[in-house]
Amino acid sequence: MSPQKTKDRVAWLQGPSARCEVVAASGRTPWRLVLLGAPGVGKGTQADLLNQRLGACHLSTGDVFRAAGSRSECEQSPAMKEALGYMRRGALVPDSTVWEMVRERIGCLHCGDGFILDGFPRTLGQAESLKQLMDSEGLALTAVVNYDLPASEIVARLGGRRTCEQCKAVFHVTERPPKVAGRCDRCAGNLLQREDDRPESIKVRLEAYDRSTAPLIEFYRKLGLLIQVAATGSPDGICARTLACLGPQRAEALA
């Protein structure tokens, strides 16, 4: 059974009152990774692949937000309720709320199999808070992987994405086209282009990402944790490139 199938991530998805059913493997040094990269570079795909290769839990803040909406109000922590309030108003969840949701899941950072943080930290303030917390808990990151992709390729990737209005399945006009143009393979629903996947919207998103993450990248570079990986080619090829870069980083961390 692959490591990905043995991780239930209940404590991450549901919050501090929940416990993961799977006991982490022992006898090995855990991988503790942060993945960075602009929208469209494939961080989520790489996190899943690295989870399968390394066994570390894929901890996505996006998954936490999605899971929070499916829980009853009495099961939601104060941070989860606050985040949902912002999301329902169509507003961005502020750094302080995102940080509180991560902080209350501190047990997940202690997982014996390690973790792959996807979607957090997004700003310098979040990175500094994460470092302070991990230092106080006696934990250390193995590496921070920054996936690079030219803006023109990101626009092509996201601009060609189409989402089913019914089941939300995702297709791509060239890389993963539907069998029938404009129709979902799963439910025959209409395929639509999201507003934030239009070229003009993508450019705004990329500019905002660059502004917020430039200090973040420099922060991890100064700590000697940053690894740059080209996000071009197939997902498996990018994953192989990532693992090759991580090898020396692990050896240095254990020296």
C-alpha positions in Angstrom: 0.0 0.0 0.0 1.4 3.4 -0.9 2.1 5.9 1.9 -0.6 8.2 0.6 -3.3 5.6 1.1 -2.3 5.1 4.8 -2.6 8.7 5.8 -6.1 9.8 6.9 -5.0 13.4 7.9 -8.1 13.6 10.2 -6.3 15.8 12.8 -5.2 18.2 10.0 -8.6 18.4 8.3 -10.9 18.5 11.4 -8.8 20.3 13.9 -7.3 19.8 17.4 -10.2 17.7 18.7 -9.6 14.9 16.2 -7.0 12.2 16.1 -5.4 10.5 13.1 -6.2 6.8 13.0 -2.9 5.8 11.4 0.2 5.6 13.5 3.2 7.1 11.9 6.1 4.8 11.0 9.1 4.9 13.3 12.8 4.5 12.9 13.4 7.0 10.2 14.1 10.7 10.0 11.0 12.6 8.9 10.9 14.9 6.0 9.6 18.4 6.8 9.0 20.4 3.6 7.4 23.6 2.5 6.4 24.0 -1.1 6.3 27.4 -2.8 5.3 28.4 -6.3 2.9 30.7 -8.2 -0.6 29.6 -9.0 -0.6 27.1 -11.8 2.9 25.6 -11.2 1.4 22.3 -9.8 2.3 22.4 -6.1 -0.7 20.3 -5.2 0.3 17.6 -7.7 3.9 17.6 -6.5 2.8 17.4 -2.9 0.7 14.3 -3.7 3.6 12.7 -5.6 6.1 13.5 -2.8 3.7 12.1 -0.3 3.8 8.8 -2.2 7.6 8.8 -2.5 8.6 10.1 0.9 5.6 9.1 3.1 5.3 12.6 4.6 1.7 13.9 5.1 0.4 16.4 2.5 -0.9 19.3 4.7 -2.8 21.7 2.5 -4.4 24.8 4.0 -6.9 24.8 1.1 -8.1 21.3 2.2 -8.6 22.7 5.7 -10.8 25.5 4.4 -12.8 23.0 2.2 -13.2 20.6 5.1 -14.3 23.3 7.5 -17.4 24.1 5.5 -18.7 20.5 5.8 -18.5 20.4 9.6 -21.3 21.4 11.9 -20.9 24.7 13.7 -20.4 23.0 17.1 -17.5 21.1 15.6 -15.7 24.2 14.3 -12.9 25.8 16.2 -13.0 29.6 16.7 -10.4 30.0 13.9 -12.4 27.8 11.5 -15.6 29.8 12.2 -13.7 33.1 11.6 -12.2 31.8 8.3 -15.5 30.6 7.0 -17.0 34.0 7.8 -14.5 35.7 5.5 -14.9 33.1 2.8 -18.7 33.4 2.8 -18.3 37.2 2.3 -15.9 36.5 -0.6 -13.1 38.1 1.3 -9.5 36.9 1.7 -8.8 35.1 5.0 -6.3 37.3 6.8 -2.9 36.1 7.8 -3.7 36.0 11.5 -6.7 33.6 11.0 -4.8 31.3 8.7 -1.9 31.2 11.2 -4.3 30.4 14.0 -5.7 27.4 12.0 -2.2 26.1 11.5 -1.1 26.8 15.1 -4.1 24.8 16.5 -2.9 21.8 14.4 0.6 21.8 15.9 0.3 18.1 16.6 0.5 17.5 12.8 3.9 19.2 12.7 5.1 16.6 15.1 4.0 13.7 12.9 6.7 11.0 12.9 6.4 10.7 9.1 7.0 14.4 8.6 4.9 16.8 6.5 4.6 18.6 3.2 3.1 22.1 3.7 1.2 23.2 0.6 -0.3 26.7 0.6 1.4 27.9 3.8 3.3 30.0 4.5 2.2 32.6 1.9 3.8 35.7 3.5 6.9 36.7 5.4 4.9 37.1 8.5 3.5 33.6 8.3 7.0 32.2 7.7 8.4 34.0 10.7 5.6 32.7 12.9 6.1 29.2 11.6 9.8 29.3 12.4 9.2 30.6 15.9 6.7 27.9 16.6 8.9 25.1 15.2 11.9 26.4 17.1 9.9 26.4 20.3 8.8 22.8 19.6 12.3 21.6 18.8 11.4 21.0 15.1 13.3 22.0 12.0 12.4 22.2 8.3 14.4 19.9 5.9 13.9 22.2 2.9 11.8 24.7 1.2 11.1 23.9 -2.5 10.3 26.8 -4.8 8.8 25.7 -8.1 9.7 28.1 -11.0 7.7 28.4 -14.2 7.8 31.3 -16.7 4.7 33.5 -16.5 3.8 32.7 -20.1 3.5 29.0 -19.3 1.4 29.7 -16.2 -1.0 31.8 -18.3 -1.2 28.9 -20.8 -1.8 26.4 -18.1 -4.5 28.3 -16.2 -6.0 30.0 -19.2 -6.8 26.6 -20.8 -8.4 25.2 -17.6 -12.1 24.4 -17.8 -14.3 23.4 -14.8 -17.6 21.6 -14.8 -20.3 23.8 -13.4 -22.0 20.7 -11.9 -19.5 18.2 -10.5 -16.5 20.7 -10.5 -14.2 18.2 -12.5 -11.3 20.0 -14.1 -10.2 19.7 -17.7 -7.7 21.5 -20.0 -8.3 22.4 -23.6 -5.0 21.0 -24.7 -3.4 18.9 -21.9 -6.6 17.1 -20.7 -9.4 17.9 -23.2 -12.9 16.4 -22.6 -14.2 13.7 -25.0 -16.9 16.1 -26.2 -15.9 19.8 -26.4 -17.5 21.9 -23.7 -19.0 18.8 -21.9 -17.8 17.1 -18.8 -16.8 13.4 -19.2 -18.2 12.5 -15.8 -21.7 14.1 -15.8 -22.1 15.8 -19.2 -22.3 19.2 -17.4 -21.2 22.4 -19.1 -17.4 23.2 -18.9 -16.8 26.8 -17.9 -13.7 29.1 -17.6 -13.5 30.5 -14.1 -13.2 34.3 -13.9 -9.8 34.0 -12.2 -8.5 31.8 -15.0 -8.9 34.4 -17.6 -5.5 35.8 -18.8 -6.1 39.3 -17.4 -7.0 37.9 -14.0 -4.0 35.5 -14.0 -1.6 38.3 -14.6 -3.1 40.2 -11.6 -2.8 37.0 -9.4 0.8 36.5 -10.5 1.7 40.1 -9.7 0.2 39.8 -6.2 2.0 36.5 -5.7 5.3 38.0 -6.6 4.8 40.9 -4.2 4.0 38.7 -1.3 6.4 35.9 -1.8 9.6 37.7 -2.9 10.5 38.5 0.8 9.4 34.9 1.7 11.8 33.4 -0.8 14.7 35.6 0.4 13.9 34.6 4.0 14.3 30.9 3.3 17.3 31.6 1.1 19.1 33.3 4.0 18.3 30.3 6.2 19.9 28.0 3.7 16.7 26.0 3.1 15.7 27.1 -0.3 15.8 24.8 -3.3 14.8 26.0 -6.8 13.1 23.4 -9.1 12.0 24.1 -12.6 8.3 23.2 -12.9 8.6 22.3 -16.6 7.8 18.9 -18.1 5.7 16.1 -16.8 4.6 15.8 -13.2 6.7 12.7 -12.7 9.7 14.4 -14.2 9.3 17.4 -12.0 9.0 15.1 -9.0 12.2 13.2 -9.9 14.0 16.6 -10.3 12.7 17.6 -6.8 13.9 14.3 -5.2 17.3 14.7 -6.8 17.6 18.2 -5.3 16.4 17.1 -1.9 19.1 14.4 -1.5 22.0 16.7 -0.8 19.7 18.9 1.4 18.9 15.9 3.6 22.5 14.9 3.9 23.5 18.4 4.9 20.7 18.6 7.5 21.8 15.3 9.1 25.6 16.2 9.1 
